[in-house]
Amino acid sequence: RGAVMYLPNGCQINDIFVDVGTAISVNTGGGATLTAAVINIGNAFNGTQYGSITLTVAANAVTAGRYQPTFTGAQLNAIQSTTTDFTNPTGLVSPAAFSQVVFTLVLTGTGTPAPNAGTMYGTLRYTQPDNNIGNSTTYPYGNFD
């Protein structure tokens, strides 16, 4: 259960949040219960963790609302510049390389809690580095020197 976002490499992650629009309920058949839910945000290629979000759980469902991560020092350092994970397969279009950021939903409880209803939206805001700053070819509005 998750989503993958591709960013140009070297981006600074400015903000991460997850909106649960409709409560995410689980199938309680077979005695399964939901006791906790966490979203891990990271990089599947190299194990870099960008953040973690603990979701509120009540009555076998993830409560609707907006959630934001708390960060460790290592995660704050990691979000300053995303890693280079793979090159652009076209080879001709910018950006030349991408970073992979994965949102993974982890549900814990008794049995095997599996979602059967609900909506979730992941948002990641980032700043892309501009390698043209300092060049005479910067934008039609002039040079940033």
C-alpha positions, 0 to 999 in steps of 0.5 A: 500500500503506497505511492511513488513520486519522482522528483528531479534529483537534488530537490529540497523537500519543503513540506509533506502532508497526507490528507485522509478525506474519508476514514479508511476502514479495515475489513474486520472479518476473521477477527482482524482489528486495526490498532495503529497506522503509520506512513513512512516517506522515504527512498526505496533505492537507498533506504533514505528516510524523509519522514514518518506520519502517525495516523489517528486510529479509532474504531478500526478506522484511520480518522479523516483529517490532515496529517504532517510528519515529525522529523528526526535530525537525520530526516531533516538533513535528508530533505535538504537534497534528494538523492540521484536514483536513476537517469531519465530514460529519454536521455534528451529531456531535462531533468537528466536524473530523478529521485524516488520518494515513496509513501508507504502505509503500514497498518498494524493490529491483530490478524491482517488488517486490510483497508476496504474503504476510504481515501488518502492523498499524499502531497509533497512540496519541493524546491527544484535547484536551478543550475542556470543561476549565474549563467548568461542563459538564465531565463528571458528576464535577465541574469541572476548574477 
